[in-house]
Amino acid sequence: MKFRKGNQTPAAELAPPRPEVAELAPRIWQVIDDAPVVTAVTHKDADGDTLGSALALALALEPIGKSVPVLSSPPVPGAWWFLPGFERVNRQAPPRGTPVFIFDASDASRAGAFEPVVTQARVVVNVDHHVSNTRFATLNLVLTDAASTGELVYDLLKAWKIDIPPGAASNLYATILSDTGGFRHENTSAHALRAAAELVQLGADPVMLARGLFKSRPASSLRMQGRILQGLHYEFGDRLVWGSISQSELRDSGATTDQADSAIDQLNTLRDQELAILFKEAGPRVTKVSIRSRDRIDAAELAARFGGGGHKRAAGMELALPLKEAEARVLAEVRGRMNDLE
């Protein structure tokens, strides 16, 4: 394996990569070393983890002579405008035959409009941390104890001993910041905190990134959240809270469907709550569902019941049902599980 030289911060000051990453890193590096162009693909309805991982790879590899187109199924949520390199997403079409890296996606279908790019590639590298990952690629780097997929990308870059420029460090910090909910979720591990500190040493700006993630919402987002909060339903002694937003309500508030994604975190703030669910009408027969759980219900297992997936405490799915039918179908299952907890 041909390693590159030096980090901006001396290697002795950085924690070593996870052993599992270090073991697979030479094989993944060979994919990159043999190709002038490497394609980075996000999952559809892109979030900070998938975008930050893809952009970080691009910004780290380009200084060593690699071209890295970044593809994300449209529409790309504008909420992530503050990520370094965001403007490059979908600007460059990759040539045929390039190896593909796909980030934070449990299966190839999660690439959305770019699924054919993944399924038709000769070599695919799958980097993810979801328990529902199907190990669908040529090389699968899937570690479910990582707080974010970006943590694994960071471990790869350290294992390869290549420079991590400030833009890449900022994207990787954003993956950890967003997937830990600002270091508030259960996945906020010692490893995640060490990685975040090292990324600040490498040039990530925690103030700018926190402002972009938590303090840059348009007024339409607050109006939309107000609609959701006004219509919340509380059941089982407030241990189940759920709400919904329709397309007409989104239009009235001036918001888009992707802006509703963060609203689930507002629902997930009650003291004794066990489960929070948000239903979002994405079309006449398409409903997206976000789930957050606390202690006794596995959100990923619940989402899998409806063809979705995610993590134990945060998961989601997309149902080919009108909003009200989706509510009835999911809530029937949820109420049965809540009754079992009584």
C-alpha positions as CSV (number, residue, x, y, z in Angstrom):
1,M,0.0,0.0,0.0
2,K,1.4,3.4,-1.0
3,F,0.6,5.9,1.7
4,R,0.8,9.7,1.3
5,K,2.6,12.0,3.6
6,G,1.7,13.9,6.7
7,N,-1.3,15.7,8.3
8,Q,-1.3,19.4,9.2
9,T,-1.5,18.2,12.8
10,P,1.3,15.8,13.7
11,A,0.1,12.2,13.5
12,A,1.2,11.6,17.1
13,E,-1.5,14.0,18.2
14,L,-4.3,12.1,16.4
15,A,-5.9,9.0,17.7
16,P,-5.3,6.0,15.5
17,P,-8.2,4.8,13.2
18,R,-10.4,2.0,14.4
19,P,-8.7,-1.4,13.8
20,E,-11.6,-2.5,11.5
21,V,-11.0,0.6,9.3
22,A,-7.2,0.2,9.3
23,E,-7.6,-3.4,8.2
24,L,-9.8,-2.6,5.2
25,A,-8.1,0.7,4.3
26,P,-5.4,-0.7,2.0
27,R,-8.0,-2.5,-0.1
28,I,-10.1,0.7,-0.4
29,W,-7.0,2.8,-1.1
30,Q,-6.2,0.5,-4.0
31,V,-9.5,1.4,-5.6
32,I,-8.6,5.1,-5.4
33,D,-4.9,4.6,-6.4
34,D,-5.9,2.8,-9.7
35,A,-8.5,5.5,-10.8
36,P,-8.0,9.1,-11.9
37,V,-11.8,9.7,-11.2
38,V,-13.7,8.5,-8.2
39,T,-17.5,9.2,-7.9
40,A,-19.0,10.1,-4.5
41,V,-22.7,9.4,-4.1
42,T,-25.0,10.4,-1.3
43,H,-28.3,8.9,-0.3
44,K,-31.5,10.6,-1.5
45,D,-33.1,13.3,0.8
46,A,-29.5,14.1,1.7
47,D,-28.5,15.0,5.3
48,G,-25.4,16.4,6.8
49,D,-23.8,13.0,7.3
50,T,-24.0,11.8,3.7
51,L,-23.2,15.1,2.2
52,G,-20.4,15.9,4.6
53,S,-18.8,12.5,4.0
54,A,-19.0,12.8,0.2
55,L,-17.7,16.4,0.2
56,A,-14.9,15.5,2.6
57,L,-13.7,12.7,0.4
58,A,-13.7,15.0,-2.6
59,L,-11.8,17.8,-0.8
60,A,-9.2,15.4,0.6
61,L,-8.5,13.5,-2.6
62,E,-8.4,16.4,-5.1
63,P,-5.1,17.9,-3.8
64,I,-3.4,14.6,-4.6
65,G,-4.7,14.6,-8.2
66,K,-8.0,12.8,-8.1
67,S,-11.2,14.1,-9.7
68,V,-14.2,13.4,-7.4
69,P,-17.7,14.3,-8.8
70,V,-20.3,14.4,-6.0
71,L,-23.8,13.2,-6.9
72,S,-26.9,13.6,-4.8
73,S,-30.4,12.7,-5.8
74,P,-32.4,16.0,-6.5
75,P,-33.6,18.0,-4.9
76,V,-30.6,18.6,-2.7
77,P,-31.7,20.2,0.6
78,G,-30.6,23.8,0.6
79,A,-30.3,23.6,4.4
80,W,-26.7,22.3,4.0
81,W,-25.6,25.4,2.0
82,F,-22.9,26.1,4.6
83,L,-20.9,22.9,4.0
84,P,-17.6,23.7,2.2
85,G,-17.9,22.6,-1.4
86,F,-21.7,22.4,-1.3
87,E,-21.9,24.3,-4.6
88,R,-20.1,21.5,-6.5
89,V,-22.9,18.9,-5.8
90,N,-24.2,17.6,-9.2
91,R,-22.0,20.0,-11.2
92,Q,-19.9,17.3,-12.8
93,A,-21.0,14.1,-14.5
94,P,-18.6,11.2,-13.9
95,P,-17.3,9.2,-16.9
96,R,-18.5,5.6,-17.2
97,G,-16.5,3.0,-15.4
98,T,-15.4,5.1,-12.5
99,P,-15.4,3.4,-9.0
100,V,-18.2,4.7,-6.8
101,F,-18.2,5.5,-3.1
102,I,-21.7,5.6,-1.5
103,F,-22.1,7.1,1.9
104,D,-24.7,6.5,4.7
105,A,-26.9,4.3,2.6
106,S,-28.2,0.9,3.7
107,D,-28.8,-0.3,0.1
108,A,-28.3,0.9,-3.4
109,S,-31.8,2.1,-3.8
110,R,-31.1,4.8,-1.3
111,A,-29.1,6.6,-4.1
112,G,-32.4,7.6,-5.6
113,A,-32.0,9.1,-9.0
114,F,-28.4,7.9,-9.1
115,E,-29.1,4.3,-8.2
116,P,-28.0,3.2,-11.7
117,V,-24.6,4.9,-11.2
118,V,-24.2,2.6,-8.2
119,T,-25.6,-0.6,-9.6
120,Q,-23.8,-0.3,-12.9
121,A,-20.4,0.5,-11.4
122,R,-17.6,-2.1,-11.7
123,V,-16.4,-1.3,-8.1
124,V,-18.6,0.1,-5.3
125,V,-17.3,1.1,-1.8
126,N,-20.1,1.2,0.8
127,V,-19.3,3.3,3.8
128,D,-22.1,3.4,6.4
129,H,-23.1,3.0,10.1
130,H,-26.7,1.7,9.9
131,V,-27.6,-1.6,11.4
132,S,-29.9,-2.2,8.4
133,N,-27.1,-2.0,5.9
134,T,-27.3,-4.9,3.4
135,R,-23.6,-5.1,2.6
136,F,-24.5,-4.6,-1.1
137,A,-21.1,-3.4,-2.4
138,T,-17.8,-4.7,-3.6
139,L,-16.2,-3.4,-0.4
140,N,-18.3,-2.8,2.7
141,L,-17.0,-0.6,5.5
142,V,-20.0,-0.8,7.9
143,L,-19.5,-0.2,11.6
144,T,-22.6,0.4,13.6
145,D,-20.9,1.8,16.6
146,A,-19.8,4.9,14.7
147,A,-21.8,8.0,15.6
148,S,-21.7,9.1,12.0
149,T,-20.5,7.8,8.6
150,G,-18.2,10.8,8.5
151,E,-16.3,9.3,11.5
152,L,-15.4,6.3,9.3
153,V,-14.3,8.6,6.4
154,Y,-12.1,10.4,8.9
155,D,-10.6,7.1,10.1
156,L,-10.0,6.2,6.4
157,L,-8.1,9.4,5.7
158,K,-6.0,8.9,8.8
159,A,-5.2,5.3,7.8
160,W,-4.2,6.5,4.4
161,K,-2.0,9.2,5.9
162,I,-3.1,11.9,3.5
163,D,-3.6,15.6,4.4
164,I,-7.0,16.6,5.6
165,P,-7.6,20.2,4.5
166,P,-9.8,22.5,6.6
167,G,-12.7,22.2,4.1
168,A,-12.7,18.4,4.5
169,A,-12.3,18.7,8.3
170,S,-15.3,21.0,8.4
171,N,-17.5,18.6,6.5
172,L,-16.4,15.7,8.7
173,Y,-17.1,17.7,11.9
174,A,-20.5,18.5,10.5
175,T,-21.3,14.8,10.1
176,I,-20.6,14.3,13.8
177,L,-22.4,17.4,14.9
178,S,-25.5,16.6,12.9
179,D,-25.8,12.9,13.6
180,T,-25.3,13.4,17.4
181,G,-27.9,16.2,17.4
182,G,-25.3,18.7,18.6
183,F,-23.7,16.1,20.9
184,R,-27.0,15.4,22.6
185,H,-27.9,11.9,21.3
186,E,-27.0,8.5,22.8
187,N,-24.4,8.0,20.1
188,T,-22.2,10.8,21.5
189,S,-19.3,8.5,22.3
190,A,-15.7,9.2,23.5
191,H,-14.5,8.4,20.0
192,A,-16.9,10.9,18.4
193,L,-15.8,13.6,20.8
194,R,-12.1,12.9,20.2
195,A,-12.7,13.0,16.4
196,A,-14.5,16.3,16.7
197,A,-11.7,17.8,18.7
198,E,-9.1,16.6,16.2
199,L,-11.1,18.0,13.3
200,V,-11.1,21.4,15.0
201,Q,-7.3,21.1,15.3
202,L,-7.3,20.4,11.5
203,G,-9.2,23.5,10.7
204,A,-12.9,22.8,11.2
205,D,-14.8,25.9,12.5
206,P,-17.2,24.7,15.2
207,V,-18.8,28.1,15.6
208,M,-19.6,28.5,11.9
209,L,-20.8,25.0,11.6
210,A,-23.1,25.2,14.7
211,R,-24.5,28.4,13.3
212,G,-25.1,26.9,9.9
213,L,-26.8,23.8,11.4
214,F,-28.8,25.3,14.3
215,K,-29.1,29.1,13.7
216,S,-29.7,29.6,10.0
217,R,-33.3,28.5,9.4
218,P,-35.5,30.6,7.1
219,A,-38.6,32.2,8.6
220,S,-40.7,29.7,6.6
221,S,-39.2,26.8,8.7
222,L,-40.4,28.4,11.9
223,R,-43.9,29.0,10.4
224,M,-44.0,25.3,9.3
225,Q,-42.9,24.1,12.7
226,G,-45.6,26.2,14.3
227,R,-48.2,24.4,12.2
228,I,-46.9,21.0,13.3
229,L,-46.7,22.0,17.0
230,Q,-50.3,23.4,17.0
231,G,-51.6,20.0,15.7
232,L,-49.7,17.6,17.9
233,H,-51.4,14.6,19.4
234,Y,-50.4,13.2,22.8
235,E,-51.2,9.6,23.8
236,F,-50.3,7.1,26.6
237,G,-49.8,9.8,29.2
238,D,-47.7,11.9,26.8
239,R,-45.3,9.0,26.2
240,L,-46.3,9.0,22.5
241,V,-46.4,12.3,20.7
242,W,-47.0,12.5,17.0
243,G,-47.8,15.2,14.4
244,S,-48.1,15.7,10.7
245,I,-47.7,18.3,7.9
246,S,-49.5,18.3,4.6
247,Q,-48.5,19.7,1.3
248,S,-51.1,22.5,1.6
249,E,-49.7,23.4,5.0
250,L,-46.2,23.5,3.7
251,R,-47.3,25.7,0.8
252,D,-49.1,28.1,3.2
253,S,-46.0,28.4,5.4
254,G,-43.7,28.8,2.4
255,A,-41.7,25.8,3.5
256,T,-40.5,22.7,1.6
257,T,-40.7,19.0,2.6
258,D,-37.0,18.8,3.4
259,Q,-37.4,21.7,5.9
260,A,-39.8,19.5,7.9
261,D,-37.1,17.0,8.5
262,S,-35.6,18.8,11.5
263,A,-39.1,19.3,13.1
264,I,-39.0,15.8,14.6
265,D,-36.3,17.0,17.1
266,Q,-38.8,19.4,18.5
267,L,-41.2,16.6,19.1
268,N,-38.5,14.6,20.9
269,T,-38.1,16.9,23.9
270,L,-40.8,15.8,26.4
271,R,-39.4,14.5,29.7
272,D,-41.1,11.1,29.9
273,Q,-41.6,10.5,26.3
274,E,-41.0,7.1,24.7
275,L,-41.8,7.7,21.1
276,A,-42.1,10.7,18.7
277,I,-43.4,10.4,15.2
278,L,-43.7,13.0,12.4
279,F,-45.7,12.3,9.2
280,K,-44.8,14.5,6.2
281,E,-46.9,14.5,3.0
282,A,-44.4,14.4,0.1
283,G,-47.0,13.8,-2.6
284,P,-50.5,12.6,-3.3
285,R,-49.6,9.0,-2.4
286,V,-46.2,9.5,-0.7
287,T,-45.7,10.0,3.0
288,K,-42.4,10.2,4.7
289,V,-42.2,9.2,8.4
290,S,-39.6,10.1,11.0
291,I,-39.3,8.2,14.2
292,R,-37.4,9.0,17.4
293,S,-37.4,6.7,20.5
294,R,-36.0,6.7,24.0
295,D,-35.5,3.4,25.9
296,R,-37.9,0.6,25.2
297,I,-38.8,0.8,21.5
298,D,-36.3,0.1,18.7
299,A,-36.9,2.8,16.1
300,A,-35.0,1.0,13.4
301,E,-36.9,-2.2,14.0
302,L,-40.2,-0.3,13.9
303,A,-39.2,1.4,10.6
304,A,-38.2,-1.9,9.1
305,R,-41.7,-3.2,9.7
306,F,-42.7,-0.7,6.9
307,G,-39.7,-1.1,4.7
308,G,-37.6,1.6,6.3
309,G,-34.5,1.6,8.5
310,G,-32.1,3.7,10.5
311,H,-30.8,3.5,14.0
312,K,-32.1,2.2,17.3
313,R,-33.1,5.7,18.4
314,A,-33.7,7.5,15.1
315,A,-35.2,5.9,12.0
316,G,-37.6,6.6,9.1
317,M,-39.4,5.2,6.1
318,E,-41.3,6.3,3.0
319,L,-44.7,4.9,2.4
320,A,-46.6,4.8,-0.9
321,L,-49.8,5.9,0.9
322,P,-51.7,9.1,1.3
323,L,-51.0,11.0,4.5
324,K,-54.1,9.9,6.5
325,E,-53.7,6.2,5.4
326,A,-50.0,6.3,6.4
327,E,-51.0,7.7,9.8
328,A,-53.6,5.1,10.4
329,R,-51.3,2.2,9.3
330,V,-48.3,3.3,11.4
331,L,-50.2,4.4,14.5
332,A,-52.0,1.0,14.6
333,E,-48.7,-0.7,14.9
334,V,-47.3,1.9,17.3
335,R,-50.3,1.8,19.7
336,G,-50.0,-2.0,19.9
337,R,-46.4,-1.7,20.9
338,M,-47.2,1.1,23.4
339,N,-49.9,-1.1,25.0
340,D,-47.4,-3.9,25.4
341,L,-45.3,-1.5,27.5
342,E,-48.2,-0.8,29.9
